[in-house]
Amino acid sequence: MGEEEEDVKIVETPRPPKIKAQVDEETRQLIQERKKKPRFVRQQLWQFKRLDDKWRRPRGRHSKQRRHKRYRTPVVRIGYGSPKKVRGLHPSGFVEKRIHRIEDLETVDAGTCAIRIARTVGKKKRMAIIERADEMGIRVLNRRI
């Protein structure tokens, strides 16, 4: 019983280098500042396994977290909001644009926008969109292939 070994070659397509967003220094600093927010956790999350990580406002009459005691975790407030100039931007500095078709790429500015391919797009069309985006110099955020 001769077992034959087959040499299987794995061909990896080289990824293009990541495209950087063309943002000014002030915007870059504001994006870094936005990262300094605390982690807002639900009250008594660490005591009960059944509680989800999702934020819920504390409403109890005697709640220390609601009364903003320093030894409790911080509560979501308006002062923690992101600067208006960078609100809604991807951490890389790009404006995200969702793409469903190859024709949608024509409206994208490569310097300021990055694309995210919609989840309903199939593999064949996804490959075509990625290939065309690479030709145009547009960054793809959810490449996955």
FENQUIRA-V530651 format. One record per backbone hydrogen bond with DSSP energy under -0.5 kcal/mol. CO is the residue of the C=O (numbers start at 1). NH is the residue of the N-H. E is the energy in kcal/mol with one decimal. If there is no record, write none. Layout:
co:CO nh:NH e:E
co:CO nh:NH e:E
This chain:
co:1 nh:3 e:-0.7
co:2 nh:4 e:-0.6
co:4 nh:6 e:-0.5
co:6 nh:8 e:-0.8
co:7 nh:9 e:-0.6
co:8 nh:10 e:-0.6
co:9 nh:11 e:-0.7
co:10 nh:12 e:-0.7
co:11 nh:13 e:-0.5
co:21 nh:23 e:-1.4
co:24 nh:28 e:-1.9
co:25 nh:29 e:-2.1
co:26 nh:30 e:-2.1
co:27 nh:31 e:-2.1
co:28 nh:32 e:-1.7
co:29 nh:33 e:-2.2
co:30 nh:34 e:-1.9
co:31 nh:35 e:-0.7
co:32 nh:35 e:-0.7
co:33 nh:36 e:-1.5
co:34 nh:37 e:-0.8
co:38 nh:40 e:-0.7
co:39 nh:41 e:-0.7
co:42 nh:45 e:-1.6
co:44 nh:47 e:-1.1
co:44 nh:48 e:-1.0
co:48 nh:51 e:-0.9
co:60 nh:63 e:-0.8
co:63 nh:67 e:-1.3
co:64 nh:69 e:-2.2
co:65 nh:68 e:-1.3
co:69 nh:72 e:-1.6
co:77 nh:80 e:-1.5
co:78 nh:81 e:-1.6
co:83 nh:86 e:-1.1
co:83 nh:87 e:-0.7
co:84 nh:87 e:-0.6
co:86 nh:89 e:-1.7
co:90 nh:93 e:-2.6
co:92 nh:21 e:-0.6
co:94 nh:90 e:-2.7
co:94 nh:96 e:-0.5
co:95 nh:114 e:-2.4
co:97 nh:116 e:-2.4
co:99 nh:118 e:-2.7
co:101 nh:104 e:-0.7
co:102 nh:105 e:-1.5
co:103 nh:106 e:-1.3
co:104 nh:107 e:-1.2
co:105 nh:108 e:-1.4
co:108 nh:110 e:-0.6
co:109 nh:112 e:-0.6
co:109 nh:113 e:-2.6
co:111 nh:22 e:-2.0
co:112 nh:95 e:-2.6
co:114 nh:97 e:-1.8
co:115 nh:141 e:-3.0
co:116 nh:99 e:-2.1
co:118 nh:121 e:-1.4
co:122 nh:126 e:-2.2
co:123 nh:127 e:-2.4
co:124 nh:128 e:-1.8
co:125 nh:129 e:-2.4
co:126 nh:130 e:-2.5
co:127 nh:131 e:-2.4
co:128 nh:132 e:-2.3
co:129 nh:133 e:-2.5
co:130 nh:134 e:-2.2
co:131 nh:135 e:-1.7
co:132 nh:136 e:-2.0
co:133 nh:137 e:-0.9
co:133 nh:138 e:-2.8
co:139 nh:115 e:-2.7
co:139 nh:141 e:-0.6
